[in-house]
Amino acid sequence: METLYLGIDLGGTNVAAAAVDAGGSILSRVSIPTPRGVETVVDTIEQAARKAAAGCGCQLPDFAAAGIGSPGIANPETGIVEYSCNLDFHDVPLAELLSQRLGLEVVLENDANAAALGEFAAGAGKGANSMVAVTLGTGVGGGVVIDRKLFSGFNHAGAELGHFVIEQDGNPCTCGRRGCFETYASATALIRLTRTYMEADSNSLCWTLAGGRLDKVNGRTAFDAMRQGDPTGSRIVEEYLEHLASGLVSIVNIFQPEVLCIGGGVSNEGDALLAPIQKVLDAEDYARNSARRTRLAIATLGNDAGLIGAAFLPLFR
């Protein structure tokens, strides 16, 4: 029988579990709304895990191990979720609790790190030895893999890729600083920038694309307007990409990973996103004259990255 791994993605909204083979293919999956309270959350994870196993004709003892990605500060050495505001977890020994329920070794990791590992092992970074994943969503998240191991700092709170400053005394950030990469490069930042430009140009095509309402603006609005020849849309995209590329070049200069992987909803813009960023990397990457350069890529696994990465946690310790 082939080697199987159980991947669990614990979110504030849903608990997802999947049976994953050694090649990174999902054989079955289950998603259940996330309750509140440690015991009920553990009950729900066990339920999802058993259903995912049954979905591929297996039972829990058929799996080699399990991994779980959790929001918040998750300590893989102790298996404890030290803090998660979304779940109201404080020093919860989640790996131990699940191991007792599932009868399997359980490896814990932060959910963003788990998703980065999934993309590294079975997506855009497959075959590489190092990768940085940057996810452009409500904020800017991601993860760092060095020598095929996740890097998260000595206290497991590192690799906060959205929280280095690219604009001194710039826009306020939710972390308490000003000018963070996240405040200029997230999808939220793109939406905010689009609205600002729209308010200054009542004739912009962005208004039509958003149905005449600022609250209907999304991360695609400016890009769609640009593609249809709208000057304001083009200016929005140009300014957004300047900020995004500035931060990404700094990340490359710090880590020089084999692969820089961009994910999140904004990454769906494909070449409209990659080509301008690559141009800046070619001009500003410290290693731009090296024969070996970081490869820029779009994430390929989408929402499956967290499940696959969680399943592979026992293999990449």
N, C-alpha and C positions, 0 to 999 in steps of 0.2 A: 504493500500500500504506500502511496506517495506521502511525503512528509507534509503535514498541514499545520498551520498556525492560526490562532484566533486573534483577530484584531478588534479592539473596542475603542470607539470614539465617543468620549463623554462630553456632551455639550450642555449648555444651559437650557436648550430647548428640547433636544432629543438625545437619546442613548442609541448609538448604532453599533452593531456587531457584525462581523463578517468572517467567514471561513476563507482563508487565503492559502494558495499553494506556494511552493518554494520558488516559483517563477513570478510571483506577484499577481496572479490572476485571482479575482474574487469569484468563489464558487457559489456562495449564497450570502445573503445579507438580511438584516432585520433592523427596523428602527422603531423605537418606542418613546413616547413623550417622557421627558425627564421630570420626576417628582422632586420633592424637597425633603430633606432629612437624610442623614447618613444611611440608616438602616434601609429605608425605602429605596434609596438610590442603589444600594448594593443589591437589594432584591431584584430591582429592575434590570440591572446589568446581568445578573445571573439568568434571569428569564430570557433576555435578548441573546445571551451566549448559547443557551441550550437550544433556542429556536434556530439560530444560525447554524449550529452543528447539525441539527435534524434536517435543515434545508438542503444539505448535501449528502444526506443519508448516513451521517456519522453520529457518534456520541462524544462527549467531552474527553474521555480517556484516549480517543483516537488522535488527539492533537498533541504536538510536541511541546508547545508552550503557548502562553497568551501575553499580549501586550495591551496597554491602555494609555491613551492620550487624554490628559485632563487639563482643563483651563487652570490658570493660576501658577503658583510656585510649587512644582512637583519635583520631589527629590528622588531621583532614580536609585541612589545608593541605599536609602532607607525605605523606599516605597511609600513615603508619606506625602500627602498633599498638605503642604505647610499652610497655604492660604489660597482660597479661591473665592473672590467676592461674588461671582455668578452663582455659585452653589452654596455659599455660606459655609464653606469647609474651613476648619481650623485644626491643623495637626491631625489629619485623618489618615490612619495606616491602611490606605486603600488597597495596596498590593497584597498585604497579608490577609485582609478581609476577603478579597476575591479569591486568593489562592485556596483558602479554606473552603469556600463555596464551590469552586470549580474543580478542585483536585489537580491543579496545574501550577507550574511556575508562572508567576505573573510579574512582568516588568512594567514599571510606571515611567512616564515621561510627560513633559508639557505638551499640550496638543499641537501647538505651532511647530515645535521641534519634531514631533512625530510625523506631521504632514511633510515637513522638509525631508525627513528620512525616506518617506514613501516616494517622493519625487526623485530623490537621489538613487534609490535602489531599483526602482521599476519605471521611472519616467524620464524626464529630460536629462538627468544625471547618470543614467544607467551606464556602467562601465568606467566611470570616472573614480578618482580617489578623493576629490574634494569638490565641494559645491556650496554656494551661498544661494539660498532661496529667499526672494523678496516678494511678499504678497501685498498687493495694492487693494485694500478693501476699505471698510469703515475707518480703519487705521492702517498703519504699515507694520506688518509682522514678517515672520519668516524664520529661518534657522540656518545654522552653519555646520557643515560637515567637513572635518579635517582628517586626513588619513583614514577615511571610512568610519570615523567616529563622530558622534554629535558633540559639539562644543557649546557649553552653556555657562562657563565660568565656574570658579571654585564653589560658589554658593548657589548655583543653578538658577541664577537670575540674569545671566548674561545673554548676549545675542539679541538684545532689544534694538533691532535694526531701525526702528522708527524714531529713536530718541537720541540722535546726535544732531547738533545744531548746524544748519546750513545757512541761516540768516541771523546774525547777532541782533538781539533785541527785536526779533521778528514776531510773527503771529503767536499768541499764547497757545500752549499745548496742554492737554489734559493731565500730563505728567507733572506739571508745575513749572516747566521751563518755557522759554520763548524761542521761536525759530526752529523748532525740531523738524527734521526731515518729514515726519508724519504730517505736519501741518501744511506742507506744500505738495506732497506727492501722493497722498491717499486719494481714494475715490471721493471721499468727503471733501477734501481740498479742491479737487477738480470741479465738483458741483458748486462749491462756494465761489470759486473763481468765475465759473460760467454765469452765475447769477449776477455777480458784480458787473461783468461786461454787458450783460443784457440790460441791466438798469441804466447803463450809460448809452445804449444804442437800441432805441425802440424799433428800429427797422431790421434788426438782425433776424436771420432765418431761424435762429435758436428759439425765438418766441413761437413761431409756427410749429416747430418740432416738439415743443413743450406744451402745445395746446393753449398758448397764451398765458400760462401760469408758472410762476417761479417754483412753486412747490412740486411741479411735475418734471423739473430738470433732473437728469440722471447723468451717469458717467459717459453715456454715448452721445448726448446732445451736441456738444461742441464738435466732436469728431464727425458726426453725421452732417452737421452744418458745413464743416470744412470741406468734406467730400463733395458737397453740392455747390462749392464756390463762394460760400459766405465769408467775407473778409474778417468779420468779428469772430466767427468760429475758428478761422485760421490763427488769429492772434491768441485766442484762448489756448488752443492746442500748443502753439509755439511756446507760450510762457510756461504752461504746465510742464512740457517736456524739458525745458531748460532747467527747471527745479529738479525734476526727476533724474535727469542725466547727471546733474551736479552731485547728487547724493550717491548715485550708483557708481560713478567714477571713484568717489572716496572709498566706497566699500571694496571695489576692485583693488585699489591701491593699498588698502590695509591687508586684505586676505590673499589677493592674487589666486583665486580659486580656478580650477579647471573650467567650471561652469558657473555662470551667473544666471539663475533661473527666475523668471518673472511670472508670478501668478496673480490670481484675483480677477475680478470682473474686468478691470481696465486692460488686462492682458489679452482679452478677446479682440482688441484692435489689431493684433498681429503685426504686419510689416509697417503699418502706420505708426506703431509704437517703436518697433525695433530699429528701423532704419535711421531715424534721427539720433537715437541713443548710441547706436554703433558709430555714427559719425563723430560724436563727442568722445567716445572711448578711444577712437583711432587718433584723436588729437591730444587727449589729456591723460590717458592711461600711462602711468610711470614706466610701464614695460612695453610701451607702444613700438619700440624698435627691436623687441625680442622676437626670436623665431617661435616662441611658445607664448600664446596669448589666451586670455580668458575667452571662452566661447559664450556668447549671449544666446539665451534660448527662452522660449515660452513654455510654461508648465503644461504637461500633457494629461495629468491624471484627474484634474478637477477636484470634485468633492471626494473622490476615492482615495486621494493621497493620505488623508488622516487614518483611514482604516488599514490601508496597506502598510503605511509606516508603523502603525501600532503593532500590527502582526509581526513585523520584521524587527521590532525592538530587541527580542532575545538574541537575534543574530548579529547585531551591531553594537555590542557592549565593549 
